[in-house]
Amino acid sequence: MMKIDEQTFIVFDLDDTLYKEDDYHTSGLNAVALLVLMTHGLDLKSDLIAWKQSGNSDIWATLCNRLGLCEASKSAFVWAYRLHTPKICLSKETRHTIDLLEKMKVGFAILTDGRSISQRLKLAALGLNTCTSYISEEWASEKPDPRRFIEIQKRHRAEQFLYIADNPKKDFVAPNRLGWLTVGLRGDSRNVHSQDTTSLATDYLPAMWLDSISELGELIC
């Protein structure tokens, strides 16, 4: 059975691992809705949410059309979304797990794909802005490229490395090939990315799945 001790270095994915990414999307749409209310006097919050839920592939173009703006104007809404202060938080289980790792002196970091400013605003909102983070835009490297995983091995001394994430299509293949322990966190209908593994090769799969991040604490010895 997999065991975690102070000789283990843990790396977390961020979105849909440490918090629900859907909460970030809702927070961003609410921020844009407030901007529209301030600048155009229209309350389109419910419209934005409805467009998202309907699977609209270009909410910002739809918003511009609704406001009678040319499509070039959508960049303002895109950046309002990306630069907003997210209203997101860690679950009690996630906060407890991180506190336990710190208490047991187990080192950890975050490796996530996304724009630097948006990901760092998320980390600040979650109270994780002091945590060592490896963000794809800052490294010009997105998963499954192994560059950041290799750099972590160089920077952090450990007998074993563990990556916990949610998306089997890109998250686990690089650490698996480097000999890391890999853990998949099962999601629910709110997860942004599918966790269907039927078409994936074995090296894309995590060594084990957890139903809750709190189960990680049970592996600490």
C-alpha positions as CSV (number, residue, x, y, z in Angstrom):
1,M,0.0,0.0,0.0
2,M,1.2,3.5,-0.8
3,K,2.6,5.3,2.2
4,I,3.6,9.0,2.7
5,D,6.2,10.2,5.1
6,E,8.6,13.1,5.5
7,Q,10.8,11.7,2.8
8,T,7.9,12.1,0.3
9,F,7.5,15.3,-1.7
10,I,3.9,15.9,-2.9
11,V,2.9,17.9,-5.9
12,F,-0.8,18.9,-6.3
13,D,-2.6,19.9,-9.4
14,L,-4.8,23.0,-8.8
15,D,-8.0,23.1,-10.8
16,D,-10.5,20.4,-9.8
17,T,-8.0,19.0,-7.4
18,L,-7.6,21.6,-4.6
19,Y,-10.9,23.3,-5.4
20,K,-13.8,23.1,-7.9
21,E,-12.9,24.8,-11.1
22,D,-16.6,25.4,-11.8
23,D,-16.6,27.7,-8.8
24,Y,-14.0,29.8,-10.5
25,H,-16.0,30.0,-13.7
26,T,-19.1,31.1,-11.8
27,S,-17.0,33.7,-9.9
28,G,-15.6,35.1,-13.1
29,L,-19.0,35.3,-14.8
30,N,-20.3,37.1,-11.7
31,A,-17.5,39.6,-12.0
32,V,-18.2,40.3,-15.6
33,A,-21.9,40.6,-14.9
34,L,-21.1,43.3,-12.3
35,L,-18.9,45.1,-14.9
36,V,-21.7,45.1,-17.4
37,L,-24.2,46.4,-14.8
38,M,-21.8,49.2,-14.0
39,T,-21.0,50.2,-17.6
40,H,-24.2,49.4,-19.4
41,G,-26.9,49.4,-16.7
42,L,-28.0,45.9,-17.5
43,D,-28.2,42.9,-15.2
44,L,-27.1,40.0,-17.3
45,K,-25.9,37.7,-14.6
46,S,-28.5,35.0,-15.2
47,D,-27.9,35.3,-18.9
48,L,-24.2,34.6,-18.5
49,I,-24.8,31.6,-16.3
50,A,-27.4,30.3,-18.7
51,W,-25.1,30.6,-21.7
52,K,-22.4,28.8,-19.8
53,Q,-24.8,26.0,-18.7
54,S,-26.0,25.6,-22.3
55,G,-22.5,24.9,-23.5
56,N,-22.1,28.2,-25.4
57,S,-18.7,28.0,-27.0
58,D,-18.2,31.8,-27.1
59,I,-19.9,33.5,-24.3
60,W,-18.1,36.7,-24.8
61,A,-19.2,37.1,-28.5
62,T,-22.7,36.4,-27.4
63,L,-22.4,39.0,-24.7
64,C,-21.2,41.6,-27.2
65,N,-24.1,40.8,-29.5
66,R,-26.5,41.2,-26.6
67,L,-25.0,44.6,-25.8
68,G,-24.9,45.7,-29.4
69,L,-21.1,45.8,-29.4
70,C,-18.7,44.8,-32.1
71,E,-17.0,41.4,-31.5
72,A,-13.6,43.1,-31.0
73,S,-15.0,44.5,-27.7
74,K,-15.0,41.0,-26.2
75,S,-11.4,41.2,-25.2
76,A,-12.3,43.6,-22.4
77,F,-14.7,41.0,-20.9
78,V,-12.2,38.2,-21.4
79,W,-9.6,40.2,-19.4
80,A,-12.1,41.2,-16.8
81,Y,-12.8,37.5,-16.3
82,R,-9.1,36.6,-16.2
83,L,-8.1,39.4,-13.8
84,H,-11.0,39.2,-11.4
85,T,-10.4,38.3,-7.7
86,P,-11.9,34.8,-7.5
87,K,-14.5,34.0,-4.9
88,I,-13.3,30.5,-4.3
89,C,-12.1,28.6,-1.2
90,L,-10.6,25.3,-0.1
91,S,-13.0,22.7,1.2
92,K,-12.7,21.7,4.9
93,E,-11.2,18.4,3.8
94,T,-8.6,20.0,1.6
95,R,-7.6,22.6,4.3
96,H,-7.3,19.8,6.9
97,T,-5.2,17.7,4.5
98,I,-2.8,20.5,3.9
99,D,-2.6,21.3,7.6
100,L,-1.8,17.7,8.3
101,L,1.0,17.6,5.7
102,E,2.5,20.7,7.2
103,K,2.2,19.2,10.7
104,M,4.0,16.0,9.6
105,K,6.6,18.1,7.8
106,V,5.8,16.6,4.4
107,G,6.9,19.0,1.6
108,F,4.5,19.9,-1.2
109,A,4.2,22.2,-4.2
110,I,1.6,23.0,-6.9
111,L,2.0,22.2,-10.6
112,T,-0.8,23.7,-12.7
113,D,-1.5,24.7,-16.3
114,G,-2.9,28.1,-17.0
115,R,-2.1,31.8,-17.3
116,S,0.3,33.1,-14.7
117,I,-1.9,36.0,-13.4
118,S,-5.1,34.0,-13.3
119,Q,-3.6,31.0,-11.5
120,R,-1.8,33.2,-9.0
121,L,-5.0,35.1,-8.3
122,K,-6.6,31.7,-7.6
123,L,-3.8,30.7,-5.3
124,A,-4.1,34.0,-3.4
125,A,-7.8,33.5,-3.0
126,L,-7.2,30.0,-1.6
127,G,-4.6,31.2,0.8
128,L,-1.9,29.3,-1.1
129,N,0.1,32.2,-2.5
130,T,3.2,31.4,-0.4
131,C,3.2,27.8,-1.7
132,T,5.9,27.0,-4.3
133,S,4.1,26.8,-7.6
134,Y,5.0,25.7,-11.1
135,I,2.6,27.4,-13.6
136,S,2.7,26.4,-17.2
137,E,2.8,30.0,-18.7
138,E,5.8,30.8,-16.6
139,W,7.7,27.8,-17.9
140,A,6.4,27.7,-21.5
141,S,5.5,24.1,-20.7
142,E,2.1,22.4,-20.4
143,K,1.3,18.9,-19.3
144,P,2.1,16.3,-20.4
145,D,5.5,17.8,-21.1
146,P,7.8,16.6,-18.3
147,R,9.9,19.7,-17.9
148,R,8.4,21.0,-14.7
149,F,8.4,17.6,-13.1
150,I,12.1,17.2,-13.8
151,E,12.8,20.6,-12.4
152,I,10.9,19.7,-9.2
153,Q,13.1,16.6,-8.8
154,K,16.2,18.8,-9.1
155,R,15.0,21.4,-6.6
156,H,13.5,19.3,-3.9
157,R,15.3,16.4,-2.2
158,A,13.1,13.4,-1.6
159,E,13.1,9.7,-1.7
160,Q,9.8,9.6,-3.6
161,F,7.7,12.1,-5.4
162,L,3.9,12.0,-5.6
163,Y,1.5,13.8,-8.0
164,I,-2.2,14.1,-7.2
165,A,-4.4,15.4,-10.0
166,D,-7.7,14.8,-11.8
167,N,-7.3,14.6,-15.6
168,P,-5.9,11.3,-16.9
169,K,-5.6,12.6,-20.4
170,K,-2.6,14.7,-19.5
171,D,-1.8,14.7,-15.8
172,F,-0.1,11.4,-15.0
173,V,1.8,10.2,-18.0
174,A,4.9,12.4,-17.4
175,P,5.3,11.7,-13.6
176,N,4.6,8.0,-14.3
177,R,7.4,7.8,-16.8
178,L,9.7,9.5,-14.3
179,G,8.9,6.9,-11.6
180,W,6.7,9.1,-9.5
181,L,3.8,7.8,-7.4
182,T,0.5,9.1,-9.0
183,V,-2.9,9.5,-7.5
184,G,-6.1,10.4,-9.3
185,L,-8.8,12.3,-7.4
186,R,-12.2,11.2,-8.6
187,G,-14.5,14.1,-9.4
188,D,-18.2,14.5,-10.0
189,S,-20.5,16.0,-12.7
190,R,-19.1,19.5,-12.0
191,N,-15.6,18.5,-13.1
192,V,-14.5,20.4,-16.2
193,H,-12.5,17.5,-17.7
194,S,-13.7,14.0,-18.3
195,Q,-12.1,11.2,-16.3
196,D,-13.1,8.5,-18.8
197,T,-10.0,6.2,-19.2
198,T,-11.4,3.6,-21.7
199,S,-9.2,4.8,-24.6
200,L,-6.1,5.6,-22.6
201,A,-2.8,3.6,-22.4
202,T,-1.7,2.3,-19.1
203,D,1.0,4.9,-18.6
204,Y,-1.7,7.6,-18.7
205,L,-3.4,6.2,-15.6
206,P,-2.7,7.0,-12.0
207,A,-1.4,4.2,-9.7
208,M,-4.5,4.6,-7.6
209,W,-7.7,6.7,-7.3
210,L,-9.1,8.4,-4.3
211,D,-12.7,9.4,-3.8
212,S,-11.8,12.3,-1.5
213,I,-8.6,14.3,-0.9
214,S,-9.1,13.5,2.8
215,E,-8.1,9.9,2.0
216,L,-4.6,11.2,1.3
217,G,-4.2,11.8,5.1
218,E,-4.8,8.1,5.7
219,L,-1.7,7.3,3.7
220,I,0.6,9.5,5.9
221,C,2.7,7.5,8.4
